[in-house]
Each structure stands twice: as structure tokens, then as C-alpha cells.
């Protein structure tokens, strides 16, 4: 009888701890600003984050990319949707929104750039801008001069990689985006 009661108590405590751990997970994390997230992106890579920012653009072609701006256009973060979440609502543009999802790092290195050049030269690459120029909002998020052609973008990445190698010894660029799981207007 004592053994059954001990087992029952251990079971109840275990279930309570599991539920408590689940309820205090990242879903209840406090939202951060775009600036804060970009400043701390390296340490948050792979983590679930909640970020608030001004929605400046929703991709008109696919609707699967939304851009959040922080204190200025230089502090821009891309959120990407998937089939589960679906397209972002264009009504988000101009409003403060909250995006919840996983922070993902994309590394741009020479091998990536060579593959990108092949796609550009064989016309496989889909352009999101006008007449070979990329989307200005995406270029801002990437730290590339707006109005750049795809090849100019590749060359700017090479220059940024060279600068990073000289200053930090790293032969790649880290670009971050959010794999969005939810998005809502908060203002």
C-alpha cells in the first residue's frame, strides 16, 4: 500500500514538473525589439523568439516574406512563412506586428556565392525586383545597396566577407531570419 502511494506521489510530482516546464517555455518569453534581436542574434540562433517591429513590406509575389524594421531601415529582419502558417496578410504593412518563431542563421560564403552566380548566369534565379534588381526591402535586410542587380549583390557580399575576414577572421557572413510560426498586429 505504501509503495503504491509513493508511486502515485512521484507520478503526480513528475507530471506537475513537466506541465510547469512546458508552461514556462519560450511561448511565454517576452517580446524583444528588432534591434535587440539583431544585436544578439549569434547567441539566439536556433532559439524560439518573439520580436516586435514595424512591418515595412510583405512580398507581393509569394506573400511568404514579411520584413520587420527596428529603429531604422538598417535594422531590418525578414520573417519567412511556410505552408502551415500560410501567406502574410498585406494589411500588416505600416503596422507594428509581433512575430513568433525560430531564429535561423544563413551563412553566406564563397561556395554559396559561386552557386548564386551559376543561378544568375543560367537565369534560374528568381528576381523579386524590377529589371534584374532585387527587392529593396530584402536588400536593406541583407545590408546591400538598394537598387543593386543580382551580380552587384554578389560582389557586395564578397566585399563584406573580405572586410569580416580582415576584422574577425571569419570567411562568411551571417544573415538571420525568423522561421515564423505566428504573426499578429499589435497596434
Secondary structure, 3 states (H helix, E strand, C coil): CHHHHHHHHHHHHHHHHHHHHHHCCHHHCCCEEHHHHHHCHHHHCCCEEEEEEEEEEECCCCCCEEEEECCCCCCEEEEECCCCCCCCCHHHCCCEEEEEEEEEEEEECHHHHHHHHHHHHCCCCCCCCCCCECCHHHHHHHCCCCCCEHHHHHHHHHHHHHHHHHHHCCCCEEEEEEEEEEEEECC
